[in-house]
Amino acid sequence: MFNEPTAILAGDGLLNNAYLVISNELKKEKNINKVCAKISALNELSFGVDRMIAGEYVDTEFEGQKISNEYLEYMHNNKTGALIRASVRIGAILARAEDEDLNRLTKYAEKIGLAFQIKDDILSEIGDEKILGKPVGNDRKLGKVTFVTKYGLEKAKKWLDEVTKEAMEEIEIYKESGNFLRELALYIKNREK
């Protein structure tokens, strides 16, 4: 509907708005411990956005080229995975999680972030265009390196199963209080769009 410069500027404005919302909240806070937690949360958001941009850069820069396994994992550990990691860590930081829990939740988040990207690659290859709202097979046509194009569909599905299982093992210790996290991991694995 709008031209590319307008879309880019709208994205820049929306991104900056996140910092405005957070900084306005910080100005109101009187408790120094809560201020520190909120600053840490802001740092996590900034780091997550930075990693997402780095992953997207690799994805677009190497389109149509062969890339190493390391670059593929780097790309997939960033992109949307970096935002998922940031979201989980922000929640844990604001809830004042102990270091052990923060580390466990970080591992969980990294695994579901990777699962999200693997599932994206699978859906791009065999998903339902009506549900996805975008053409299936587009990544292959564009010459993008994905888990499916590099390793094959069956290996990508197996990898998705394994990384989802590993994510859920990370949070077993939380028993019933970890139900939402388990459901989130399964949702990512089983999603259709």
N, C-alpha and C positions, 0 to 999 in steps of 0.2 A: 504494500500500500504506500510506503514511504521510500525515499531513496536511501542508499547505503550510508551516506554521511549522517543522515538523521537517525538511522538505526544505531549507528556507533555512538553518537552523542547521547541518545536516549539511554543506552546501556551504561555509558559513563556516568550519567546523572543518577541512574538507579543505584549503581554501585556506591557512588559517593553518599547517597542518601542513607545507606546503612551506617556509615561513620557518623553522620549527623544524628541519627537516632541514638546511637550508643553514646556519643559524647554528651548529648542533652541529658541522658539518663545518669551519666557520671557526675554531671554538675549538681544534680539533686541529692546524690548519696552522701550521707554524713559519716557512715561507719567505714573506717579506713580498711578493714579486712574485706568488706564488700567491694570497695573501690578497687583494691588490688585484684580481687577475683574478676571483676568486670574488665579491668585492663588486660588481664591474662586472656579473657575471652575475646577481646578485641584483637589481641595479638594472634590468637588461633584463627580468627576469621581472616585476618590479613594474610597469614601464612597459607591458609587453605585456598584463598583466591589466587595468590601468587603461584602455587603449585598447579592449580587448575589451568591457569594461563600457560604455564610451562608445558603441561601435557598436551593442551590443544595446539600449541606451537609445533611440537614434534609431530602430532597427527597431521597437521596441514602442510608443514614444511617437507615432510618425507612422503607425501602422497605420490603414488606411482613408482616408488623406489623400494628396493629391498632394505629391510632394517634388521639389526641384530635382535636376538632374544632379549638382551638387556634394554634396548631402546623400546621394544614392545612392552616389556614389564614397566619401565619407567613411565611410558605414556599412559598405561592403564592404571598404574598406582596413583597417578595424578588425575587430571580431568575431573569427572564427576566424583571419582573416588576420594580426591582430596577434600571436596566439599562435604562428603559424608563423614570423613575422618574428623574434619573441623567441627561438624555439628555434634558428633558424639563427645568429643573432647570438651567442647564448650559446655554442654550439659553437665558433664562430670566436674568440670572446674567450678561452675557456679553452684553445684551441689556440695562443693568442698570434699570431693572424693580423696581418699588416701592415695599416696603414690602407687601402691600396689594395684589398687582398683583402676587408677588412671592408666597404668601400663596395660592392664588386662583389657580394658575397654578400648584402648588405642589399637591393640592387636586385633580385637574383634572388628573394629571399624575399618581397619585396613583390609581385612578379609572380605567384609561385605562390600566395600568399595570396589575391590577387584572382582568380586562376584557380579556386581552391577555392570561393570564394563564387559565381562565375558558374556553375560546374558544379552547385553546390547549387541554384541557381535553376532551372537546366535540369532537373535530376532532380525537383525539386518539381513541375514541369509535365508531364514525360513519362516519369518513371522507372517502374520496376516496383515496385508496392506491396509485393509479397512480399519482394523483395530489400531495399527501403528500410526496411520495417518501420513505415511511416507512410503516411497517405493522400496520394495524388498530387493536385495541384490545390489543396491546402490554403492555400498562400500567396495564391492568387488569390481564394479564397473569403473569406479574412480581410481582403482588401483591402490586402495588403502590396505595397509597391513593390519590384520586383525587376528585374534586367536583362531578364528575359523579359516582364514586364508593361509595362515602360517602353519597351523597344526592339523587342520581338518575339523569337520563338524563333530564327529564322535569324540575326539580327544578334547575339544572345547567343552562338550557336555560333561565329560568325565571330570575335567578340571573344575567346572562349575560345581558339581556335586561335592568334590573334595574340599574346595575352599569354603563352601557353605557349612559343611560338617565341621571343619576346623574352627570356623567362626563360632558355631554353637558350642563347641567344646570349651572355648575360651570363657564362656559365660555360664557354664554348668554350675559353678559355685554359687550363683545367685538364686538358684532354685526358682520358686514361684515369682519372686520379685524380678526375675529376668525374662518373664513371659513375653513382654513387649519386644525385647531385643531378639528373642527366638523367632517370634512371629515376623519381625522385620526381615530377618535373614531369609526366612522361607518365602516371604512375599517377593523379595528381590529375585530369588532363584526361580520362582514359578510365574512371575509376571508375564503378561502378554503384550505389554507396551511400555 
